[in-house]
Every structure is written in structure tokens, then in C-alpha cells.
Amino acid sequence: MERYRRLCVGLLLVVSAVGVVPTTAAGTTSTHCEFPVTMTDATGTEITIEERPERVTTTNPSAAQTMWEIGGRDQVVGLTQYASYLDGADQRTNVSASFGVDVEKVVGTNPDLVIAPNASAGDVQALRDAGLTVYHLQAATDIDDIRQKTTTIGRLTGNCRGAEEANAWMDANVEAIQGLTADIEDRPRILYPLGSGFVAANNTFIDALFDIAGADNVAARDHTGYPQLSNEVLLQLDPEVIVVTRDPSIITQEPYASTTAGRNNATVALLTRNLNQPAPRSVVNTAHNLTEQLYPDRYSSDTYVPRSAVQSTPTATESQPITATPTPQVTTATDTDVSTTSGSGPGFTAVTALVALVASTLLARRR
């Protein structure tokens, strides 16, 4: 597994060349976790962290999930309701509002640092106006972006070794899955409906996951991002497999019932939190679960690379426990995502005209 460690070190050298590696206040590059550190976030704002933050609040579940995976869970004091599936999340302050986060609740966590993924763009200025130190992450559209986000969160919070290990674990599993699917030419045509005609298309991390698992995302051929498509277009795409996250009956509803997938009742079931949150655990679980369902004759449990196979001993300054992520298990159509069981939470089933208007925004809010 030494090549995975070298891969992560190589990544840091590459991003250093383009100017996005963390720098100290003196402006020198560093691959260690010394403080103070100054980094420029997605808003173009330079954020300086004087010392390792002891209190971190996350405004989207992908950042919370990442903190758990890199060994920073003990630093997290606030998170959103959509991260409630994380072990110990009920002991942190829920900072969710009816839409987005509650600024007063975030302030009440007295954070040294607020980590705001791209979906929290609308909350960043209000949090800064409240006097908080906020680092806004860029959107993740592929695995490289998720890897860089993990590295960035690790650097900001003093968990560089944990971030390196999480990325190495993710990369090892991505490589293992690609080893099974790379030579497949006749890939099943797949589609992920978000509700009200919205779908996941090209230039999204979801599409990247489909490609890793050996699936041909039909929405990615002529569309980018999370477009809303007409029933006529969806019928023309004619997917062979429909991705189901919450409501398996979608395959019996038009226009999907009239597609090849609908006629054959062909679905794969994935947990919403695994598919919609760009973070290492989500990548690993989705890649394995989807591949096993699409290619049961090729896939075996031996494909999974455990965290222990790539994990090294944390340094003295990174002593928080690393999450021991279990071997992924294939989900079923009846599996329920803990983070989406509330009727007030955003979902992907078309139930009202309001959902049709805000579905793409709701997808972002889940990240």
C-alpha cells in the first residue's frame, strides 16, 4: 500500500505547483499541520487559523462526515440534521434551520472555525457578519475535488495525517473497483432521478461515481449539472437501470415506467447519504454497493480494501480516533437513510409544485 501514500504526497506536490496548497502566515508551503496557517477559500477570502481549532462547526453533512473520517470528530461541536447518522452526532448541537442553517445556533456553538461546503454559499456572509471564522469549500464535481476537500479540511483542523489516510483508503477502493469495471464495454444505461424531472448529469461527482462503478449515465451525454428534463427527453434517454434512494415505486411512475428500466423493473438501491454527500466514506460505499448490484458475477467481498490496510500511526498532534468504517453492505429498496427520515427534510420524490421549483437546491443542501 506504499504506492497510495506516495500518491497522496504526490497530490500535495501537484497542488502546490498550482498554488492551492496550504501556506503558513509567513507564506511558505507546508505539508505538515503547523499553525498559524493561511488559506484562500472559494469566495477568494484569505482565512488565517492561528492555532489548531478545538471547536469546529460544519454546515453540511459532507464536511461532518469528512471530520469523522480524518479523526476530527472530537473537535466537532455543531452539525446539521442530515449528519445525524454519524456516531455521536446526537451529542453535538443541531444547527439546522428550516432551510439552511440557523446563524444563532451556529454562533451558540462558539466555534473556532466554521466549515461551509459549497451548498452553504447562502449562509457564509451571514455567519461572517456574526463574527465567525468561516472557510467556504468549492463544489466537488469529481473524485479529485473530494480528495482536495479532504486534504483542505485536514489542514484547517490539524488532521493532515488523518486526511492523507482517508484519501489513501478512498483511492485504494476506487482503484479496486475500477480494476473490475475498466474493461466493460457494454455498460448498463443508468439514470438517477431526483424528483420532478431533475437528474444528475455530467460534471457532477455522482456521474463520476457511476463511471467508476461501470455504468453509463445517460443524462451525462448531453446535459451538465442537475438539469430538469421533460418527460419526452427522459423517455428518449431510455435508461436500462434506475437508481432508487428512497421511494422504490418511482419505477412504476411515468415516464420511468415506460423506459426499458421500468418495463424490466430494473433498479439499484443506494442510501441517499452515500450517494449525495461528496466525502471519502460516500465514495467508498457507493462504489462498492453500486458495483455489486450491477455486476454480482464480477464483484466479491475481497474487492473491499479496509482502512487498516492503508492506515499509518497518527502523529502526536493528531491523536483523535480514526473512524473504523465497516465493509460496505449492499442496500435494498427498503433501506432508510437516517438523515432523510424527517418529513421536513429535503427529499427527491415529486410531491408538490414547490419541490419542482427547488429540487436542485435541495440536492445541494444535502451535501
N, C-alpha and C positions, 0 to 999 in steps of 0.2 A: 504493500500500500504506500510505499515511499513516493511513488510517482504522483499520488494525489496530493501529498504535502508539497511536492515540488510544483505542482500545478497551481496551488494557491499562492505560493511565493511568487511564481511567475506572473500571476494575475496582478499582484501588487506592483511588480516592476512595470507591467504594461500600463496600468492606470496612472502610475507615477509619470510616465512619459507624456501622458496627455493632460496632466495637471489636475487630476481629481483625487489623488491620494491624500490622506490627511496630512496637515502640516502643523508643526508646533507654532507657538506665538512668535517665535523668532524667525519662522519661515522655512525651517529646514524640514525635509521629508523624514518620515519616521514610520517604520513598520512595527513599532512597539506601542505600548499603551501609556507612555508618559503623559503627564499633564503639566501645564495647560496645553490645549490643542485648539486650533482654529480651523474650521471647515466652512465651505460655502454651500448653502443648501439650494433647493430647487427654485427658490424665489430670488436667488442671487445675493442673499444676505449672508455676511460672514458671521458665524456663530463661534464664540470662544467659550470653551468649558475650562474653568480654572483648575478644577480638581475632579477626581472620579465622582460622578453623581451617585449619591446614596438613595435618592428618591426620584424615580422615573415614572411618568405617566404616559400611556400610549393612547392615541385617539382612534386607532383602528386595530382590528384583531390581528392583521398580518404582522404588525410591529410587536404586539404582545406575544404572539406565537414565536417570533424570532428571539425575543428576550428569553423565553423559556428554553429554546434550543441552544443558545450560546452560553447558558449558565448565569443569566442575569435575572432570573425570576425573583430573587430576594430583593432586588432593587426596585421592582415594580410596585407602586402604591396605588395606581389607578389604571383602569382599562374599561372598555365598552362591554355592553351586554353580549355582543357577538363573539367575545373571547371567553365566555362563561364555561366553555368546555375544558379549559386548561385546568390542570390540577392545582387547587389552591386559589383559583380565581375568585371564589366566594369570600375570600379573606381580604380582597382588595376593594377599593371604592369603585362603584359603578358610575362612570362619568357620562353615561349616555343621556341624551335628551330625546324628545320625540322624533327629532331629525338631527343627526349630527351629534355633537357633544354639548354638554351644559358647561358653559365657561365658569360659572360659580363653583360647580362641583370640581372642576379641574383645579381651580385656584385653591379650593379647600384641601386638596391633597398635598399642598405645599411642596410642589416638585422642584427639584434642582434642574430638571430637563423634561421637556415635553417632546415626544417623538410623534410627528404627524405625517403619516403616509399620504400619498397623492390624493386619495379620496377625501382627505380632510382639508383641502385647499380653502374652502369657505370658512373654516374655523381659525386659520392661522393668525390673521391680523387681529381678530378679537382677543385671542389668547395673548398675543404680544402687547396689545393695548392694556391688558390687565397686568403687565409687568413680568410675564413669564418668559423664560428662555425656551424658544421653540425651534426645533430643527425639522424642516419640511422636506420629505423624501420625494424623489422623482417617481413617475409612474413606471411600473415594471411591465415590459412588453415581451420579455423572453427570459430564459434561464440566466443569461449573463447579467441582466438587470437585477434579478433576485439575488444572485451571488454578490453583486456590488452593494445592494441594500444591506445584506447581512454583514458584509465587511464594514460598512459605514456605521451601522448600529453598534457593532462590536467595538469600533474605535471610539465612538462617542461615549460609551458606557464603561470602557475599560475591560472589555471582554474580547480582546483580539484573538486570543488562543481559542476560545470557545467558538468564535465566528469562523476561524480557519477550519476547525474540526467539523462544524456544521456544514460548511461548504464542501469539504472533502467527502463527507458522508453523502451529501446530495449528489455530488459529481460521480461518486462511485456507483450509486444506484442508477443514475441516468445512463452511465456507460454500460452498466449491466443490461438494462432494458434495451438500449439501442443495439447491443450485441444480438438480441433476439429478433429485433424487428427491422434492422437496417436492410436486409436483403429481400424484404417482402415487396413485390411489385404490385400485385393486385390487392390494394389496401381497401378495406371497407369504407364506404362513404358515410361519414358521421356528421351529426348536427346537434348542437346544444341550444335548445330553445330557452330563452329567459322569461318568456311570457309576453303576450301582446305583440307577437311578431318580432321581438328583439332577439338577436342571436349573437354568439361570439364568433367573430370573423378573423381576418388576417391582422397581423401586428398586435396580437394580444398574447399574454403568457398562457392563456387557455389553449390557443391554437398551437403554441409551442409544445405543450404537454401532449396534445393529440398526436403531433408529429413524432414525438419520442415513442409513444405507445403504438406506432404503426397504423394510425388512422388518417384518412383523407378528409379534412374538414371542408365540406362542400361550400360553406359560407365564405371560406377564405379565398376562393377562386377569383371573385370579382368584387369583394367587399372588405372593408377595413374597419377595425374597432368593433363597436357594438351597435350595428345598424338595425333599424326597424324595417322589416321586409314585408311585402304584401303576400297574401295567401297564394297568389298566382306565381310569384317568384319562389316561394317556399316549395310549391309543387314542382316547379321546374328543376329545383335543386335535387329533388328526389333522393333524400338520404336513405341509406340501407340500414342505418342504426341511429336511434335517438338516445341522447344522454338524458337520464332522469335523475333528478336530485331530490325532489320532494313528492311530486304527485305522479305516480305511475300511470294514471288514467289519461295523461296527455296523449299517449299513443293512440287512444280511441277517439280523440277530438280532431276536428278538421282544422287546418289542412293536413295534419300529420297522419291521420287515419288513411288518407288516400295515397300516401307515399309507399315506396317499397318497404320501408321500415314498419309502417302501420299495417300493411297487408300481411306481413310476416310476424307481427308482434315482436319486433327485434329491438330490444333496449339494453343499455348498460346502466347500472345504478352506481352513483357516486355520492359521497357526502358533500353537501354544499361547502362546508368549511374547508374540505380538502381541495376542491376544485376552484374556489373563488378567492382564496387568500394567498397571495404570492409570497411564500416563505418556504424554507427548506423542507419542513415536515410535509407540507401540502404537496410539494413536487414529488417527494418520495412515495407518499401514499397514493396519489393519483396515478403516477406512472405504473406502479405495481398493480393496483386494483383494475385499472383500465386494460392493461396488457393481459392480465389473467382472464378477464372476461372476453376479450376479443380473440385471444389465442390460447385457449386452455390446453391444446396439444403441445404447444411450444413452452409454455410457462411452467416453472416449478418453484417450490419454496426456496430452493437453493439459489435462485436468482437474487434474492434479497441480500444486501450487504449490511450487516449490523453496524451500529455506531461503534461498537467496541473494536471493530476491525480497522478503523481509521483514527481512533481517538488516542491522543497522547496525554501525558500528565499535565494538567493546568499549572501555570506559574503561580507563585505565591500571591500575586496581586489579582489573580482570577480564581478565587477559591470557591465560588458559588457552585452548587451541584449542577452537572450537565444532565439534561432530561434524558432518561433512558427510553427512547422511543421503541415500542414493540414492533415486531414484524407486521407489516400491513395485512389486513384481512379484507377480503372482497366483501363489499357491501351488497345489500339486497334492496329491492324496491320499497321495502317497509322500514328500512333504517331511517331514523330521525336524527337530524343534526341538532344537538343541544342548543346551539347558538341561534336556531331559527324556529324554535317551537312556539315562541310567543306570537299571538295573533297580531300584535302591534309591530312586530319586526318586519323588515322588508323581505319580500319573497319573490318568486319568479312565476307564480301562477296568475293568469289573467283573470282577475275577479271584478275589477271596476275600471271605468274610464280613466280614473286618476292614475292607476298603475301604468296604463298605456303611456301616459304623459311623462312619468318619472322613472320608468323601469331602468333605463340606462344609468341614471344617477343612483338608484338604489343598489345596482350592482357594484358601483364604485364604493358606496358606503360600507359595504360588507368587507372591504379589503383592509 
